[in-house]
């Protein structure tokens, strides 16, 4: 049994969503979908699992908070304690309310930069890397569905695509 890869192009997101739900219910494997804008609910329709990117954001934010806490403790308590406005500077916990804005901003800074770097690495959107987009029209106004099926089901899948509103069907 050899696999057939089918590229189906749609003009609108509504028939794309409908055919994606139909294919998922019938067990046809949708490898990927390229759209010119986000289509809400499409990831659920094709069965994409939830990402763990929120865990990364939490870890990056926690790292920023820990670094800010360590930095303020070292600068304001350990290395160069300074009496500012009569505040005691010999214990960190006595000055902690003054360090909350620094800790918050460092948390946001590390989480934001960590998420951007993670996104670029995960999507492989680095300088000099060739785009994975199989049809450049999907950045303008077309929707592309890539389907992997076995050769014996190719005719059935093609018939379902034509009935579902695909304007073009290509085999790769």
N, C-alpha and C positions, 0 to 999 in steps of 0.2 A: 504494500500500500504506500503510495507516494502522496505527499501533501501538496495541496494547491493553495496558493496565496492569491486572494482576490482583493482588488482595490475597487471600492464602490464610492462614487462621488455623488453627493446630494447637494441640492440648492438651498435647502431649508433645514432647520434643526428639528422641527416637529416630526417629519417622517423619519429622520435619523433616530430620534428617541424611540419612536414606535417600533421600528425594525430592530433596534438594539434590544428592546424588551422581548420582542418575539424570538430573536435568536437566542437570547439567554434562556428563555423558557424551553426552547427546543434543544438546547445543549450544543449549539454551534459556537465555536470558540472565536471571539472577537479579540484579535491581538492588540489593536490600538485604534484610537480615533483622533483625528486632527481637525481642530475647529479654529475659525478666525477669532472667536471670542469665547469666554467661558459659558458653557451650557450647564446650568444648575440641574443637578440630579442625574447627569450623564454617568458619573462615576458609580453611582448606586445601580443604575440601569445595566451597566456592563459588568458589574461585580468586582470593581476595584476595591481592595481592602483598605481600611483606614490606615493612614500613615502614622509613624511614630515620631513625627517631627516636633510635636508638642513636648515630648520628653527631652529632645535636644534643646528646645527653647528654655525649659526649666533648668537644665544642667548649665547652660550658658549664663542664665540669670543668676543662678546660685554661685557660679564661679565669680561673676562680677561683684556680688554682694560680699563674698569672702575676701576677695582682693581689696575691696574698699575698706572693709573692717580692718584687715591687716595693715593697710596703708595708713589709715587714720590713727590706729593704735601706735604704730611705729613712729609716725611723724609728731603726733600731738601728746603722746604719753611717754614713750620710751626714749626717743632720741632728743627731742627738744621741747620739754614741757614749758609752756608759756602761760602766765596768768593773764587771761583775756576776760575783762569784765568781772573779775572776782570769782570766776569759775575754778573749781579745784581741778588740777591737771595731773594728779598722782594716781588716779584710777580711771580706767576706760569706762566702766559702767556709769560713773557719775557724769561723764560728758557725752554719753551716747545720744541723748536727744539732739545735740548740736551736730552730730555726725549723720543723722538720718537722711538729709538731702544729698549728701555725698554718696552714701550707700545706695540710695534709690537711683541716682543718675548713673552710677557705675553699673548697676544691675541692668538698666535699660540699654546702656551703651554696649555691654558685652553680649546681651541677648540679641540685640538688633544686628550687630556685626557678625556674630556667630551664625545667625539664621541666614543672612545673605550669603555668607561663604558656604554654608551647608547646602543651600538651594542651588548655587552655581555648580558645586561639585556633584551633587546628586543628579542634576539635570544635564550635566556635562556641557554647560554653557561657558566655556572658557575661550579666551582669545586664541584664534587660529584653528579652532575645532570646526570641522564641517558640520553643517546643520543636518539633522536626521529627518527632516521633512521630505517625504517622498514626492510631494506635488506642491509647487510654490503657490498655486492658486488658493491653498488653504489658509494663507496669510491674508487673503483679500476677501473672498466671498463664498468659498466652497467648503464643504464638509467631506472629509475622507474617512472611510471605515476600512480597516484592514482585517480581513477574515482569513483564518487558516482552517482548511477543511481537507478531507481526503478526496481523492479524485472521483470516487463513486458518488459523492454527495454534491459535486460541483454543479451539476445541472439543477438540482433542487434549490441550492443556495442562490444561484443566478435567477431562477424564476421568482423566488421570494423577494430578492432585491428589486427586480423590475416591478413586481406588484407593489412593493413598499415605497416606491418613488425614487429609486436611484436613476440619475440621469446618465451616468457613464459607468461601465464595468470593464475593468482591465485585469488581465492575469499576469502575475509576475513569477 
